[in-house]
Amino acid sequence: MKEYISMWKNILNFKGRATRREYWCAFGINLLIIVSLVILFKISEYIMAGNINAEPFSDENTLAGKIFLSIYVIYFLCSILPVLSLKIRRFHDIGKTGWWVLICGLLYYVFLIGTILEIVFLCTDSKEDNKWGTNSKNNNHIRQVIDSITNS
């Protein structure tokens, strides 16, 4: 718990170092709080509405759910800066500049966008022949393999 409190006390401390224990304990407690708030929001939405199939943010939902959601959003936004400073200090501890936090964050989004784009490309149907060869979709694959082996 002292690591979590230390994270909040060092909210604007972007210099110095943070040990693995300091980082992972604070991370775990922060994650536990966020997950708990999400669970409380969902429980209050379903229980207080009296309808397990109630849509989120519908008229059936209650003030309690909106309060938990508001607390979650406020907590999440308030925790961005202390988590950022803690990450930077953790990177300092392993001898890396704090800019690596930004680089890693950007690579995450590049990877995410790249992964989505790759999935779209991989799921797109081939329509015609192109400069890499004929469309094998309508051809006999077994015959092509046999031909390639015998022609080698």
Residue pairs with C-beta under 8 A, 6 or more apart in sequence:
1 25
1 29
3 21
3 22
3 23
3 25
3 26
3 29
4 25
4 26
4 29
4 30
6 22
6 26
7 22
7 26
7 30
7 82
7 83
7 85
7 86
8 82
10 16
10 82
10 85
10 86
10 89
11 81
11 82
11 85
12 81
12 85
13 85
13 89
14 85
14 88
14 89
14 98
15 89
15 92
16 89
16 92
17 89
17 90
17 92
17 93
18 86
18 89
18 90
18 92
18 93
19 90
19 93
20 90
20 93
22 86
22 90
23 86
23 87
23 90
26 83
26 86
27 83
27 86
30 79
30 83
33 75
34 72
34 75
34 76
34 79
37 68
37 71
37 72
37 75
38 72
40 68
41 65
41 68
41 69
41 72
44 62
44 64
44 65
44 67
44 68
45 54
45 56
45 61
45 62
45 65
46 52
46 54
48 61
48 62
48 64
48 65
49 58
49 60
49 61
49 62
49 65
50 60
51 60
54 60
54 61
84 101
87 101
88 98
88 101
91 97
91 98
91 100
91 101
92 98
125 137
126 135
126 137
127 135
128 135
129 135
136 144
